[in-house]
Amino acid sequence: MKELKIKKCLTCGNVVAFLDDKGGKLVCCNEPMIEVKANTVDASFEKHIPNYEINGDKIKVYVNHVMEPEHYIEWIMIKTEKETRVFYFRPGDEPVCEVPYSSNMIIYSYCNLHGLWSKNIG
């Protein structure tokens, strides 16, 4: 399965996920947006990488991360061959979601300070 392509505006912080990338240049705040790569920031891996538990035909995804106003998981995204689901969180929320299990998935989490993290599920 193809990894999701994500870009971020360094001026305002907008984050864009591409459903299909035809190679055009994406601009925000009059500046080109930069591509965000998963698992590349120098930060605690175990506190940012999404975890999961498979329970029958469901998969529960969670991130062991603080959820404080200045540092929290903004969203979890679950990508399968057929669909992509996004779950948004605020400080104080528990970053947990559950969806039907599929054998080929990529799960992403996005920290407001440390960016994008992902894990492939075979």
C-alpha positions in Angstrom: 0.0 0.0 0.0 1.2 3.5 -0.8 2.3 5.7 2.1 0.2 8.9 2.6 1.9 12.1 1.4 1.5 15.0 3.9 2.6 18.6 3.6 2.7 21.4 6.2 2.8 25.2 6.0 5.7 26.5 8.2 3.9 29.9 8.6 0.4 29.0 9.8 0.8 25.3 10.6 -1.9 24.0 8.1 -1.4 20.3 7.4 -2.6 18.7 4.1 -2.9 15.0 3.3 -2.9 14.1 -0.4 -5.5 11.7 -1.7 -3.7 11.7 -5.1 -0.5 13.5 -5.9 -0.1 14.6 -9.6 3.0 16.6 -8.8 1.7 20.1 -8.6 3.2 22.6 -6.2 1.2 23.3 -3.1 1.4 26.8 -1.6 0.1 28.2 1.6 0.7 31.7 3.1 2.5 32.5 -0.2 5.2 29.9 0.6 5.6 26.3 -0.7 4.5 23.7 1.8 7.1 21.2 3.0 6.6 17.4 2.9 6.3 15.8 6.4 8.0 12.4 6.7 6.8 9.9 9.4 9.2 8.9 12.3 11.9 11.3 11.4 11.8 13.8 14.2 14.3 13.4 17.1 11.7 12.7 19.8 10.7 9.8 22.0 9.6 7.0 19.6 7.6 5.1 22.2 5.5 8.2 23.2 4.5 9.1 19.6 4.2 5.9 17.5 0.7 4.6 17.3 0.0 1.2 19.0 -2.8 -1.2 18.4 -4.7 -4.2 19.7 -6.7 -6.5 17.4 -9.9 -7.8 19.0 -11.7 -10.1 16.5 -12.8 -8.0 13.6 -11.9 -4.7 15.2 -8.6 -2.9 15.7 -8.2 -0.4 18.6 -5.5 2.2 17.9 -4.0 4.3 20.7 -1.0 6.6 21.4 0.8 6.6 24.8 1.2 10.4 24.9 0.4 13.4 27.1 -2.6 15.4 26.1 -1.8 18.8 27.5 -2.7 22.2 25.9 0.9 22.7 24.8 1.7 19.1 23.7 -0.8 16.6 22.4 -1.8 14.2 19.7 -3.9 16.2 17.2 -5.2 13.2 15.2 -4.9 9.6 14.3 -5.4 8.4 10.7 -6.0 4.8 9.7 -5.4 4.0 6.0 -6.6 0.8 4.3 -6.8 -0.3 0.7 -10.4 0.9 0.6 -10.6 3.9 2.9 -8.9 6.5 5.1 -10.4 7.5 8.5 -9.2 10.4 10.6 -10.0 10.9 14.3 -9.3 14.3 15.9 -8.4 15.0 19.5 -8.1 18.0 21.8 -6.0 18.4 25.0 -7.6 16.3 27.7 -8.9 13.7 25.3 -7.7 10.1 25.2 -6.1 9.5 21.8 -7.9 6.2 21.1 -10.1 5.0 18.3 -11.5 1.7 16.9 -12.3 0.6 13.4 -12.9 -2.6 11.5 -9.6 -4.6 11.1 -8.1 -5.1 7.7 -4.9 -7.1 7.1 -3.1 -4.3 5.3 -3.2 -1.0 7.2 -1.0 2.0 7.9 -1.8 3.9 11.1 -0.6 7.5 11.6 -0.5 9.8 14.6 0.3 13.5 14.5 1.8 15.3 17.5 1.5 19.1 17.5 5.2 19.5 18.5 6.9 16.4 17.0 5.0 15.9 13.8 4.0 12.7 12.0 4.5 9.1 13.2 3.4 5.8 11.6 3.3 2.1 11.8 2.5 -0.5 9.1 0.2 -3.4 10.1 0.7 -6.5 7.8 
